[in-house]
Amino acid sequence: MSLVRDAIAAALDQVGPRLRHLRARRGITLAALEKTTGISKSTLSRLENGRRRPTLELLLALSLAYGVPLDDLVGAPEVGDPRIRLKPGRVKGRTVIPLTRAPDGMQAWKIVIPADLTDPHLRAHDGHEWIYVLSGHMRLILDGKDWTLNPGEVADFDTSHPHWFGSTGDEPTEILSIFARPGEHMTIRTG
């Protein structure tokens, strides 16, 4: 066997354990994943146990369901370039730059909020968020209270409470956001 075929076989052997670990960390059942992806529970189980080789079609469905890059599911090797190419996206009028690439665990983003994003639309979802204001002034509405955070200030809150953050309307705001899913926690140490 060639080195390339050996590397492919080794990567495919790790897909099952990677899928099982990801599903367990997210607390998702096979039945729930079946509903989300349309992939039968038996196929999902065989994928996780290594009794079925993943196809591109199955991996794409799982990548979308988990919201992770396909490379993370297959453990694609790095290609030798150490530079990280951050790919900004637009979410709810904000520019969002992912700072983490792990398929599970805490997620970190740099977010640029435009000055005109001032109309609150509260929402709630499972998890916990930590926000650090880099520049500008950020407006945070949480549990019916309205705060303005200045550069260097931090907000730390349970996202299951109705919340919204945006601009005060004076200038764009840049923040760092760390989001943890239920069961994940940050450890804060002071010296």
BAZAKOL-654616 format. One line per field, with one value per residue: x, y, z of N, C-alpha, C, O in turn; residue in three letters. Coordinates in pm, whole numbers. Layout:
N
n.px: c(X_...);
n.py: c(Y_...);
n.pz: c(Z_...);
ca.px: c(X_...);
ca.py: c(Y_...);
ca.pz: c(Z_...);
c.px: c(X_...);
c.py: c(Y_...);
c.pz: c(Z_...);
o.px: c(X_...);
o.py: c(Y_...);
o.pz: c(Z_...);
r: c(Ala_...);
***
This chain:
191
n.px: c(84_41_179_-13_-257_-245_-257_-512_-672_-613_-719_-992_-1050_-1065_-1290_-1537_-1503_-1463_-1709_-1883_-1785_-1831_-2113_-2181_-2065_-2227_-2463_-2662_-2906_-2914_-3159_-3251_-3055_-3103_-3351_-3270_-3081_-3178_-3059_-3059_-3093_-2958_-2763_-2620_-2527_-2365_-2174_-2052_-1943_-1757_-1827_-1923_-1812_-1767_-1947_-1917_-2162_-2296_-2119_-2132_-2398_-2386_-2191_-2328_-2542_-2412_-2285_-2015_-1694_-1631_-1372_-1307_-1457_-1343_-1086_-891_-561_-324_-197_61_92_120_-36_-342_-639_-874_-1217_-1439_-1787_-2135_-2370_-2684_-2656_-2409_-2048_-1880_-1609_-1467_-1270_-1194_-1149_-1233_-1451_-1621_-1681_-1591_-1665_-1514_-1530_-1452_-1637_-1780_-1981_-2201_-2255_-2520_-2673_-2897_-3150_-3322_-3362_-3461_-3350_-3336_-3141_-2993_-2695_-2392_-2249_-1965_-1855_-1626_-1548_-1377_-1348_-1530_-1874_-2088_-2422_-2615_-2889_-3044_-3240_-3438_-3296_-3092_-2780_-2474_-2171_-1828_-1504_-1286_-1454_-1647_-1904_-2088_-2294_-2589_-2725_-2979_-3152_-3356_-3195_-2998_-2749_-2590_-2511_-2456_-2522_-2351_-2100_-1917_-1879_-1641_-1605_-1500_-1623_-1706_-1855_-2020_-2152_-2428_-2319_-2049_-1781_-1606_-1301_-1217_-938_-770_-494);
n.py: c(-120_226_529_733_591_455_669_767_547_536_783_747_538_674_831_725_702_978_1089_965_1067_1343_1351_1257_1456_1670_1583_1452_1230_921_896_1162_1271_1127_1238_1498_1465_1275_1036_695_547_305_318_541_441_228_375_517_304_203_7_73_242_590_790_1062_1193_1119_1228_1502_1561_1515_1703_1943_1912_1915_2155_2194_2211_1997_1897_1873_1657_1441_1459_1587_1619_1877_2104_2200_2476_2717_2937_3080_3110_3321_3320_3551_3596_3688_3748_3806_4081_4141_4130_3834_3659_3354_3220_2981_2638_2393_2109_2060_2165_2480_2780_3048_3387_3681_3967_4217_4482_4680_5039_5105_4896_4878_4806_4617_4265_4029_3707_3363_3079_2757_2749_2933_3256_3463_3785_4021_4356_4508_4749_5058_5092_4873_4772_4590_4391_4216_3996_4194_4417_4696_4757_4943_4858_4928_4966_4707_4604_4326_4089_3824_3559_3349_3206_3113_3290_3559_3770_4028_4182_4471_4769_5095_5293_5498_5437_5179_4860_4642_4313_4032_3709_3429_3124_2873_2550_2380_2236_2280_2465_2764_2816_3044_3206_3381_3583);
n.pz: c(0_-65_75_68_46_288_470_412_485_759_843_782_958_1198_1185_1281_1575_1618_1535_1720_1963_1924_1905_2160_2324_2257_2354_2206_2086_1894_1769_1758_1594_1364_1287_1226_1019_841_810_881_1212_1243_1042_1130_1374_1284_1142_1354_1497_1330_1150_909_626_589_356_123_99_340_529_465_535_813_883_831_1014_1263_1244_1182_1017_737_724_995_1078_945_1023_869_750_833_593_584_582_819_863_970_810_849_799_749_818_772_1016_1129_1059_1159_1138_1157_1280_1297_1560_1655_1564_1637_1634_1843_2181_2335_2153_1985_1880_1691_1675_1479_1526_1351_1361_1317_1410_1620_1701_1923_1929_2114_2217_2320_2412_2464_2660_2740_2754_2709_2685_2567_2539_2285_2137_2091_2203_2359_2363_2588_2648_2894_3071_3102_3178_3083_2965_2910_2779_2800_2636_2735_2927_3052_2986_3124_3091_3118_2839_2817_2916_2805_2574_2412_2213_2087_1904_2052_1888_1836_1724_1542_1704_1844_1950_2153_2163_2353_2341_2516_2515_2682_2985_2945_3078_3165_3331_3565_3672_3922_4015);
ca.px: c(0_118_165_-139_-366_-234_-305_-658_-730_-601_-816_-1127_-1066_-1089_-1415_-1638_-1484_-1480_-1853_-1942_-1743_-1901_-2254_-2188_-2037_-2342_-2580_-2763_-2935_-2917_-3293_-3256_-2967_-3175_-3450_-3200_-3003_-3244_-2978_-3119_-3018_-2868_-2648_-2542_-2459_-2257_-2068_-1980_-1873_-1659_-1875_-1959_-1725_-1845_-1947_-1920_-2301_-2324_-2037_-2184_-2519_-2344_-2122_-2433_-2619_-2331_-2233_-1869_-1637_-1611_-1234_-1302_-1516_-1253_-952_-802_-429_-282_-125_194_91_78_-123_-484_-713_-1005_-1318_-1550_-1921_-2233_-2476_-2773_-2603_-2276_-1937_-1839_-1486_-1442_-1134_-1169_-1183_-1269_-1590_-1700_-1618_-1623_-1644_-1475_-1545_-1442_-1759_-1786_-2121_-2209_-2316_-2666_-2740_-2943_-3287_-3314_-3442_-3418_-3363_-3282_-3099_-2909_-2554_-2336_-2167_-1872_-1827_-1527_-1556_-1246_-1357_-1668_-1959_-2186_-2545_-2657_-3016_-3048_-3338_-3511_-3206_-3024_-2647_-2375_-2038_-1721_-1386_-1225_-1553_-1686_-2035_-2084_-2435_-2658_-2798_-3119_-3228_-3370_-3085_-2962_-2642_-2572_-2441_-2526_-2557_-2249_-1987_-1909_-1827_-1571_-1607_-1465_-1731_-1681_-1982_-2010_-2277_-2461_-2224_-1913_-1758_-1475_-1244_-1158_-834_-715_-364);
ca.py: c(0_350_618_805_499_429_789_771_440_577_891_689_459_764_904_671_753_1123_1113_922_1165_1469_1335_1245_1589_1756_1527_1424_1088_875_926_1305_1293_1072_1338_1614_1435_1181_914_601_522_191_366_627_354_157_474_545_184_164_-105_128_350_710_844_1208_1234_1106_1324_1637_1574_1526_1831_2045_1892_1956_2290_2189_2186_1858_1861_1834_1522_1338_1479_1615_1665_2012_2098_2257_2622_2742_3053_3055_3201_3345_3348_3624_3577_3785_3687_3908_4214_4156_4056_3734_3593_3244_3213_2842_2547_2263_2077_2065_2250_2622_2848_3187_3470_3825_4016_4361_4524_4813_5143_5114_4778_4926_4762_4491_4146_3937_3564_3276_2948_2689_2780_3037_3343_3556_3887_4121_4467_4554_4892_5105_5074_4771_4772_4455_4378_4083_3985_4320_4528_4752_4805_4983_4810_5007_4886_4644_4545_4189_4039_3679_3530_3228_3246_3067_3409_3646_3866_4088_4279_4548_4897_5207_5384_5602_5391_5033_4798_4516_4231_3891_3630_3287_3058_2736_2474_2330_2140_2327_2578_2828_2827_3177_3204_3512_3561);
ca.pz: c(0_-71_190_56_82_433_539_394_568_900_867_782_1081_1310_1167_1373_1712_1618_1530_1848_2064_1897_1941_2307_2383_2232_2422_2103_2069_1755_1716_1725_1480_1249_1245_1171_898_750_808_977_1336_1224_964_1220_1470_1213_1116_1479_1543_1230_1069_778_581_560_220_122_123_484_603_443_617_953_896_841_1137_1377_1223_1186_885_698_763_1135_1093_895_1076_756_796_797_466_595_593_956_873_984_723_909_697_810_765_820_1096_1187_1034_1218_1078_1255_1241_1390_1612_1689_1455_1693_1605_1965_2280_2330_2027_2005_1762_1696_1612_1455_1524_1289_1444_1298_1465_1751_1726_1996_1900_2217_2193_2425_2363_2562_2657_2825_2671_2770_2584_2604_2445_2240_2102_2080_2319_2328_2442_2624_2718_2954_3180_3118_3214_2967_3005_2810_2813_2742_2608_2852_3015_3020_3027_3142_3119_3073_2719_2820_2952_2687_2566_2284_2221_1965_1916_2116_1779_1821_1644_1539_1825_1824_2071_2151_2221_2375_2366_2565_2515_2816_3043_2930_3167_3168_3465_3582_3776_3954_4077);
c.px: c(87_95_32_-255_-364_-289_-457_-725_-725_-702_-957_-1153_-1100_-1221_-1520_-1622_-1504_-1630_-1921_-1910_-1818_-2047_-2270_-2164_-2154_-2469_-2695_-2783_-2928_-3051_-3304_-3171_-3030_-3277_-3384_-3139_-3078_-3167_-3034_-3029_-2918_-2744_-2559_-2462_-2342_-2142_-1984_-1898_-1772_-1701_-1924_-1864_-1810_-1835_-1949_-2060_-2336_-2246_-2087_-2309_-2482_-2271_-2223_-2509_-2542_-2279_-2082_-1816_-1617_-1472_-1226_-1360_-1420_-1111_-851_-669_-404_-196_9_200_38_-18_-269_-556_-855_-1103_-1436_-1682_-2012_-2343_-2555_-2715_-2465_-2172_-1882_-1718_-1459_-1295_-1097_-1212_-1226_-1417_-1679_-1625_-1656_-1587_-1611_-1486_-1502_-1562_-1749_-1933_-2128_-2284_-2467_-2742_-2785_-3082_-3287_-3413_-3395_-3440_-3301_-3247_-3010_-2764_-2516_-2243_-2085_-1834_-1730_-1531_-1414_-1246_-1503_-1743_-2070_-2306_-2585_-2790_-3026_-3144_-3407_-3425_-3126_-2891_-2570_-2240_-1935_-1601_-1322_-1325_-1600_-1828_-2026_-2225_-2481_-2746_-2941_-3211_-3240_-3264_-3070_-2842_-2624_-2497_-2524_-2569_-2453_-2139_-1991_-1845_-1758_-1568_-1542_-1577_-1684_-1814_-1957_-2147_-2306_-2361_-2078_-1895_-1619_-1429_-1174_-1061_-787_-586_-338);
c.py: c(125_432_692_715_468_547_799_667_478_686_836_606_547_840_856_721_905_1159_1078_1023_1297_1460_1328_1380_1684_1705_1497_1272_1052_908_1073_1336_1238_1173_1456_1585_1351_1052_821_581_408_233_453_543_280_251_496_426_133_47_-58_243_471_747_996_1258_1228_1210_1467_1660_1592_1658_1945_2034_1941_2099_2296_2166_2036_1810_1813_1695_1413_1352_1503_1669_1809_2002_2169_2408_2657_2861_3010_3158_3213_3384_3419_3591_3686_3708_3799_4048_4239_4084_3963_3659_3480_3240_3072_2755_2411_2234_2077_2149_2395_2681_2994_3262_3612_3874_4168_4397_4663_4912_5146_4992_4808_4877_4625_4386_4039_3793_3489_3142_2886_2732_2891_3122_3438_3655_3990_4231_4516_4703_4929_5082_4978_4782_4626_4464_4233_4086_4119_4438_4568_4812_4855_4936_4888_4917_4835_4581_4410_4163_3887_3638_3399_3268_3191_3180_3498_3756_3918_4177_4343_4675_4997_5309_5490_5564_5239_4982_4667_4441_4096_3818_3486_3226_2914_2672_2426_2223_2179_2453_2634_2830_2962_3170_3347_3491_3665);
c.pz: c(0_56_187_97_232_513_529_483_716_933_874_907_1202_1300_1266_1515_1722_1617_1662_1958_2048_1939_2093_2373_2367_2300_2326_2093_1921_1691_1675_1603_1352_1196_1176_1034_795_735_916_1099_1315_1144_1051_1319_1404_1178_1240_1527_1441_1143_931_746_548_412_231_153_273_564_585_528_764_979_912_972_1260_1364_1234_1045_860_738_907_1158_1049_948_966_806_753_672_469_607_732_971_886_898_777_800_761_740_818_892_1161_1175_1090_1134_1185_1201_1341_1432_1654_1572_1506_1666_1728_2066_2261_2194_2056_1872_1793_1618_1599_1436_1462_1378_1431_1349_1608_1789_1794_1946_1997_2173_2309_2363_2470_2547_2754_2738_2758_2661_2642_2497_2414_2210_2082_2210_2280_2421_2463_2698_2765_3072_3207_3159_3091_3014_2884_2862_2734_2712_2737_2948_2960_3066_3026_3178_3059_2956_2716_2868_2828_2688_2423_2309_2084_1994_1996_2012_1753_1723_1635_1669_1787_1956_2045_2222_2236_2416_2407_2562_2657_2861_3027_3015_3147_3313_3472_3699_3799_4031_4173);
o.px: c(195_4_-30_-341_-469_-360_-524_-824_-821_-763_-1035_-1266_-1160_-1262_-1586_-1716_-1556_-1672_-2006_-1997_-1864_-2098_-2363_-2235_-2178_-2569_-2811_-2686_-2935_-3057_-3359_-3209_-3013_-3289_-3437_-3144_-3046_-3205_-3054_-2907_-2806_-2633_-2436_-2345_-2234_-2026_-1861_-1794_-1708_-1619_-1961_-1839_-1915_-1729_-1979_-2076_-2397_-2300_-2084_-2325_-2541_-2288_-2205_-2538_-2600_-2234_-2027_-1886_-1589_-1455_-1148_-1315_-1416_-1026_-741_-665_-455_-130_66_306_-78_-74_-313_-536_-941_-1074_-1522_-1686_-1970_-2401_-2501_-2723_-2409_-2205_-1841_-1722_-1432_-1205_-981_-1298_-1252_-1500_-1801_-1515_-1742_-1491_-1673_-1454_-1514_-1587_-1716_-1999_-2067_-2367_-2536_-2864_-2719_-3127_-3254_-3530_-3300_-3535_-3223_-3316_-2958_-2714_-2596_-2167_-2128_-1787_-1751_-1518_-1341_-1156_-1588_-1683_-2138_-2291_-2588_-2802_-3017_-3131_-3432_-3477_-3096_-2890_-2597_-2199_-1952_-1596_-1305_-1284_-1594_-1869_-1964_-2274_-2423_-2833_-3015_-3333_-3144_-3244_-3122_-2832_-2640_-2428_-2647_-2643_-2465_-2091_-2063_-1768_-1811_-1533_-1529_-1622_-1628_-1877_-1882_-2247_-2217_-2325_-1992_-1985_-1525_-1509_-1083_-1098_-769_-571_-233);
o.py: c(127_405_712_757_456_528_836_697_455_684_876_602_499_907_939_777_954_1249_1153_1059_1355_1552_1388_1416_1768_1775_1515_1197_1138_942_1105_1416_1295_1192_1508_1669_1355_966_863_596_414_189_442_571_271_212_495_444_30_-7_-140_330_457_737_1052_1356_1320_1271_1546_1767_1676_1719_2033_2136_2001_2158_2392_2109_1960_1696_1724_1623_1305_1268_1449_1754_1856_1900_2196_2462_2630_2882_2915_3278_3129_3472_3355_3561_3768_3615_3877_4127_4348_3987_4009_3602_3507_3256_3046_2793_2320_2325_2091_2198_2428_2638_3056_3208_3658_3829_4238_4349_4756_4872_5186_4985_4768_4904_4526_4414_3965_3761_3544_3095_2957_2748_2936_3068_3485_3614_4042_4203_4560_4776_4843_5055_4999_4799_4548_4535_4140_4169_4153_4549_4485_4906_4815_4970_4911_4804_4909_4511_4384_4209_3828_3675_3346_3353_3219_3167_3510_3825_3860_4241_4279_4687_4985_5401_5565_5649_5176_5052_4590_4497_4052_3860_3429_3269_2841_2733_2430_2133_2118_2536_2561_2844_2991_3135_3423_3392_3666);
o.pz: c(60_134_291_174_294_612_626_549_790_1040_961_957_1298_1395_1330_1572_1822_1689_1710_2037_2146_2002_2148_2468_2453_2305_2361_2092_1833_1573_1569_1518_1244_1075_1078_944_677_656_1030_1092_1365_1174_1047_1345_1462_1184_1235_1591_1464_1069_847_830_486_350_337_226_326_656_680_586_833_1085_996_1036_1350_1462_1287_962_953_781_938_1247_1108_921_968_895_651_650_363_640_762_1079_820_914_754_719_821_621_901_837_1239_1269_1071_1065_1292_1092_1458_1348_1686_1493_1427_1674_1717_2038_2179_2129_2142_1766_1907_1506_1695_1345_1515_1460_1526_1333_1705_1900_1729_1923_1968_2102_2387_2272_2555_2435_2836_2658_2863_2555_2752_2378_2503_2253_2060_2314_2180_2542_2368_2797_2685_3162_3323_3175_3005_3094_2771_2973_2614_2759_2834_3041_2840_3173_2938_3284_2965_2970_2621_2862_2753_2788_2328_2413_1980_2095_2005_2043_1656_1647_1712_1734_1707_2060_1931_2329_2143_2512_2342_2600_2742_2786_3090_3022_3117_3405_3394_3811_3704_4103_4237);
r: c(Met_Ser_Leu_Val_Arg_Asp_Ala_Ile_Ala_Ala_Ala_Leu_Asp_Gln_Val_Gly_Pro_Arg_Leu_Arg_His_Leu_Arg_Ala_Arg_Arg_Gly_Ile_Thr_Leu_Ala_Ala_Leu_Glu_Lys_Thr_Thr_Gly_Ile_Ser_Lys_Ser_Thr_Leu_Ser_Arg_Leu_Glu_Asn_Gly_Arg_Arg_Arg_Pro_Thr_Leu_Glu_Leu_Leu_Leu_Ala_Leu_Ser_Leu_Ala_Tyr_Gly_Val_Pro_Leu_Asp_Asp_Leu_Val_Gly_Ala_Pro_Glu_Val_Gly_Asp_Pro_Arg_Ile_Arg_Leu_Lys_Pro_Gly_Arg_Val_Lys_Gly_Arg_Thr_Val_Ile_Pro_Leu_Thr_Arg_Ala_Pro_Asp_Gly_Met_Gln_Ala_Trp_Lys_Ile_Val_Ile_Pro_Ala_Asp_Leu_Thr_Asp_Pro_His_Leu_Arg_Ala_His_Asp_Gly_His_Glu_Trp_Ile_Tyr_Val_Leu_Ser_Gly_His_Met_Arg_Leu_Ile_Leu_Asp_Gly_Lys_Asp_Trp_Thr_Leu_Asn_Pro_Gly_Glu_Val_Ala_Asp_Phe_Asp_Thr_Ser_His_Pro_His_Trp_Phe_Gly_Ser_Thr_Gly_Asp_Glu_Pro_Thr_Glu_Ile_Leu_Ser_Ile_Phe_Ala_Arg_Pro_Gly_Glu_His_Met_Thr_Ile_Arg_Thr_Gly);
***
